[in-house]
């Protein structure tokens, strides 16, 4: 289940579909024609060592993306993982350099008025990364941490995830530094309408199809879609994640969380194991985490934790379906913090401003946000004899922590396998 195997699959799949000048040049190389000339054109000729050539590429990408740590981390992860491919032929470094540069970066102002009549300004983004395989496809994230680096890292990852589906989907991502937390329903509506008024000129069912992400659930997708219809006078599939009443798909909400568990179940099956009675630590309490926990409970897993940005709740005997329904109501209907769950349980504990990785477990499911598992957290998972980490969020494990977990042969299931097309 090593991540690199699936990167290889993507890489060759990507090459097979490339229809631009780069692929035509590489095609000549594969036939043994003009190899030296083509390699020189893409900057990878000569007798330099592979490490030297990789460093040259790394330095070029860093120089173009200064002050973008999240994107550079995602790039570094892919660069390192594909080293065996580059050993076969370093011309593929040129392909990665091509992929790493987005086709288009869109940034726009999002003005809106809050309930006090105050004029507010947020920044919106859409990074249309690659349309080689099809229309851009990727979610929208509304969170105060959003900046260009975050959106670029998400868009870059999306290329790989979408390619693994074998469907005709390119990669993209968007969002805003708007914080939905603490906003009224009316303020959410106003922001979504303003955001779509700016975004609508860049998207379409054959061009770019956004979806949800952190801070953008079914409610927000509905408001965005309503504004798109109003502006374009068109009822088309320009957003995924809509309610089934206006063109959405059945089980769309559950798909990602369920998919993570189905994959984990099959990994364990190959080891003659199952999810039954496995102690599971889960971070997050959004859409992915909620339905992941629902399916874990159904499969007999013992889910000990869930969390939000304020802290985590610990249920020593594992959550029941009824208790999970309270959490769903707290997060989806009342829009409150997860500590409110304590009102419904006499056995639960709440740990403010902490992450759940100190809780002993068999399986860990990071489903919150990027870099939530750092070196210290990796040490805790190892100390507590965790057997497998299954990613349910975008780049939730820092690259140093990932190396540490793999070094001890802990089973590590990468997001790109689990969230294909998400």
Secondary structure, DSSP 4 states (H G I P E B T S, - for coil): --HHHHHHHHHHHHHHH--SHHHHHHHHHHTTSSHHHHHHHTT--SS--HHHHHHHHHHHHHHHSTT-HHHHHHHHHHHHHTHHHHHH-TTHHHHHHHHHS-SEEEEEEEEEE-TTS-EEEEEEEEEEEE-SSSBEEEEEEE-TT--HHHHHHHHHHHHHHHHTTTSSB-EEEEEES---TT--HHHHHHHHHHHHHHHGGG-BTTTEEEE-BTTB-HHHHHHHHHHHHHHH----S-BSS--GGGT--TTHHHHHHHHHHHHHHHHHHHTT--STT-EEEE---SHHHHHHHHHHHHTT-EEEEEEETTEEEE-TT---HHHHHHHHIIIIIS---GGGGGGG-SS-EEEET--GGGS--SEEE--S-TT-B-HHHHHHHHHTT--EEE--STT-B-HHHHHHHHHTT-EEE-HHHHTTT-
